Amino acid sequence: IYFFLDLWLFLDEKQKRNEICQKTKQLKSTAESSKQKIHKKAHPHQKLYHCKICDESFNQVNVLTTHMSTHMGKKPFTCSICGKCYGHKAGIIYHMKVHSGEKPFSCGTCGKSFIIKCNLVSHMTVHTDERPFSCETCGKGFRSKSQLLFHMKIHTGEKPFSCETCGKGFRAKSQLLLHMKIHTDEKPFSCETCGKGFRSKSQLVVHMRSHTGEKPFSCTSCEKRFTSKENLTDHMRIHTGQKPFSCGTCGKRFYRQCSLTCHMRIHTGEMPFKCTSCGKSFRNRSGLYPHMMTHANEKPYSCGTCGKRFRQKGTLTSHMRTHTDERPFSCGTCGKRYKNRNSLIGHIQTHTSEKLFSLPKHTNSQLGIAIKPKMFSLFLLKHLHQLYSR
């Protein structure tokens, strides 16, 4: 009773006067329930019940009642297995299927199954490549309205979900919940093979592919394969040359958001990754992890052919080419192939009569700045790495 009194306060005057058509009233008064249901189908898209908090509309008052409980913070439906709470009954019903493993809705094309029907409908567009929802700002198409609404926040800069601990903002609640596990160090999803923990199930699924060797996402340009769609998307930008992430300080552009985040620390001086043994700090995890192994003398990556061990996976990958004789780096001029980038870069110098790493004498006067030859060499070397790693 008290809940409906609270709900009544949120209804506008038209709703309080029973804003439904006269014919519906007449049918209701004559108790012709079946005819009433048939008549209501004449205006199925008419949503007469409006939420005064978020302006969302509904065609049934009981749906509005359920919706209002989300604003009031009420979550009366609790999972007896894990204790997770929900604001409406449908939420707990769908959630229980996570524990039971029930996925009654399956795709007729690939056989993939889903807990709820709307997820199956959204999945089916993967096979048809249908993207009916397009962004008015950049023209990008999406398979669902929710994906479009999430994308729009990139243009508006809207981040309505903020972390109470560090203040960082997020576009989606799911991103915030995942971020919160950083502060609690919660990693509820663990790998059965190596025991490594992860903050989300999707991270675990991608990690498992490192054990199985599965790489389901392939590049249409060079046929290189990847363990995740995100890695494929990042890789595709190498072919297209697209660098959508730019630094607001120096204007430098990047293929990936994480590369921009790491780059920004050069300007801010931030080094958030600290060694617990010696206190040395690093801008990113990729710098910290190899350093940590120097203290433990740990070499977790071993060669399956000769047994030699390495601290970094990249070093092992390079070493494996001595056994397989794989030569993935090719010269664009003569087609000669090499096992690593450094050998290729050394070879490229044979095609030019100029000294590759010498600074032109007129550069200083033209630019009005002083550039050390050594610094120029480093920049040129970096450029060649980027050019021939594509």
KALIN-V95927 format. One record per residue. SS is DSSP state (H for helix, E for strand, - for the rest). PSI is psi as a letter, one per 20 degrees, with the letter a starting at -180 (none if undefined). BURIAL is + if it has 24 or more other ideal C-beta (glycine too) atoms within 12 Angstrom, else -. Layout:
<<SS;PSI;BURIAL> <SS;PSI;BURIAL>>
//
This chain:
<<-;g;-> <H;h;-> <H;g;-> <H;h;-> <H;g;-> <H;g;-> <H;h;+> <H;h;-> <H;h;-> <H;i;+> <-;q;+> <-;r;-> <H;h;-> <H;h;-> <H;h;-> <H;h;-> <-;j;-> <-;m;-> <-;m;-> <-;q;+> <-;q;-> <H;h;-> <H;h;-> <H;g;+> <H;g;-> <H;g;-> <H;h;-> <H;g;-> <H;h;-> <-;j;-> <-;k;-> <-;m;-> <H;h;-> <H;g;-> <H;h;-> <H;g;-> <H;g;-> <H;g;-> <H;h;-> <H;h;+> <H;i;-> <H;h;-> <H;m;-> <-;h;-> <-;j;-> <-;o;-> <-;o;-> <-;i;+> <E;o;+> <E;p;+> <-;p;+> <-;i;-> <-;g;-> <-;j;-> <-;j;-> <-;q;-> <E;q;-> <E;q;-> <-;i;-> <-;q;-> <H;h;+> <H;h;-> <H;h;-> <H;g;+> <H;g;+> <H;g;+> <H;g;+> <H;h;+> <H;h;+> <H;h;+> <H;h;-> <-;i;-> <-;j;-> <-;p;-> <-;m;-> <-;i;-> <E;o;-> <E;p;-> <-;p;-> <-;i;-> <-;g;-> <-;i;-> <-;j;-> <-;p;-> <E;q;-> <E;q;-> <-;i;-> <-;q;-> <H;h;-> <H;h;-> <H;g;+> <H;h;+> <H;g;-> <H;g;+> <H;g;+> <H;h;-> <H;h;-> <H;g;-> <H;h;-> <H;i;-> <-;j;-> <-;p;-> <-;n;-> <-;i;-> <E;o;-> <E;q;-> <-;p;-> <-;i;-> <-;g;-> <-;i;-> <-;i;-> <-;p;-> <E;q;-> <E;q;-> <-;g;+> <-;q;-> <H;h;-> <H;h;-> <H;h;+> <H;g;+> <H;g;-> <H;h;+> <H;h;+> <H;h;-> <H;i;-> <H;h;-> <H;h;-> <H;i;-> <-;k;-> <-;p;-> <-;m;-> <-;i;-> <E;o;-> <E;q;-> <-;p;-> <-;i;-> <-;g;-> <-;i;-> <-;i;-> <-;p;-> <E;q;-> <E;q;-> <-;h;+> <-;q;-> <H;h;-> <H;h;-> <H;h;-> <H;g;+> <H;h;-> <H;g;+> <H;h;+> <H;h;-> <H;i;-> <H;g;-> <H;h;-> <H;i;-> <-;j;-> <-;p;-> <-;n;-> <-;i;-> <E;o;-> <E;q;-> <-;p;-> <-;i;-> <-;g;-> <-;i;-> <-;j;-> <-;p;-> <E;q;-> <E;q;-> <-;h;+> <-;q;-> <H;h;-> <H;h;-> <H;h;-> <H;g;+> <H;h;-> <H;g;+> <H;h;+> <H;h;-> <H;i;-> <H;g;-> <H;h;-> <H;i;-> <-;k;-> <-;p;-> <-;m;-> <-;i;-> <E;o;-> <E;q;-> <-;p;-> <-;i;-> <-;g;-> <-;i;-> <-;j;-> <-;p;-> <E;q;-> <E;q;-> <-;h;+> <-;q;-> <H;h;-> <H;h;-> <H;h;+> <H;g;+> <H;g;-> <H;g;+> <H;g;+> <H;h;+> <H;h;-> <H;h;-> <H;g;-> <H;i;-> <-;j;-> <-;p;-> <-;n;-> <-;i;-> <E;o;-> <E;q;-> <-;p;-> <-;i;-> <-;g;-> <-;j;-> <-;j;-> <-;q;-> <E;q;-> <E;q;-> <-;i;+> <-;q;-> <H;h;-> <H;g;-> <H;h;+> <H;g;+> <H;g;-> <H;g;+> <H;h;+> <H;h;+> <H;h;+> <H;h;+> <H;g;-> <H;i;-> <-;j;-> <-;p;-> <-;n;-> <-;i;-> <E;o;-> <E;q;-> <-;p;-> <-;i;-> <-;g;-> <-;i;-> <-;i;-> <-;q;-> <E;q;-> <E;q;+> <-;h;+> <-;q;-> <H;g;-> <H;h;-> <H;h;+> <H;g;+> <H;g;-> <H;g;+> <H;h;+> <H;h;+> <H;i;-> <H;g;-> <H;h;-> <H;i;-> <-;j;-> <-;p;-> <-;n;-> <-;i;-> <E;o;-> <E;p;-> <-;p;-> <-;i;-> <-;g;-> <-;i;-> <-;i;-> <-;p;-> <E;q;-> <E;q;-> <-;h;+> <-;r;-> <H;h;-> <H;h;-> <H;h;-> <H;g;+> <H;g;-> <H;h;+> <H;g;+> <H;h;+> <H;h;-> <H;h;-> <H;g;-> <H;i;-> <-;k;-> <-;p;-> <-;n;-> <-;i;-> <E;o;+> <E;q;-> <-;p;-> <-;i;-> <-;g;-> <-;i;-> <-;i;-> <-;q;-> <E;q;-> <E;q;-> <-;h;-> <-;q;-> <H;h;-> <H;h;-> <H;h;-> <H;g;+> <H;g;-> <H;g;+> <H;h;+> <H;h;+> <H;i;-> <H;h;-> <H;g;-> <H;i;-> <-;k;-> <-;p;-> <-;n;-> <-;i;-> <E;o;+> <E;q;-> <-;p;-> <-;i;-> <-;g;-> <-;i;-> <-;i;-> <-;q;-> <E;q;-> <E;r;+> <-;h;-> <-;r;+> <H;g;+> <H;g;-> <H;h;-> <H;g;+> <H;h;+> <H;h;-> <H;h;+> <H;h;+> <H;h;-> <H;i;-> <H;i;-> <-;q;-> <-;i;-> <-;q;-> <-;o;-> <-;h;-> <-;k;-> <-;p;-> <-;p;+> <-;p;-> <-;h;-> <-;i;-> <H;g;-> <H;g;-> <H;h;-> <H;g;-> <H;h;-> <-;j;-> <-;r;-> <-;p;-> <-;p;-> <-;p;-> <H;h;-> <H;g;-> <H;h;-> <H;g;-> <H;g;-> <H;g;-> <H;g;-> <H;h;+> <H;g;-> <H;g;-> <H;g;-> <H;h;+> <H;g;-> <H;h;-> <H;g;-> <H;j;+> <-;i;-> <-;none;->>
//
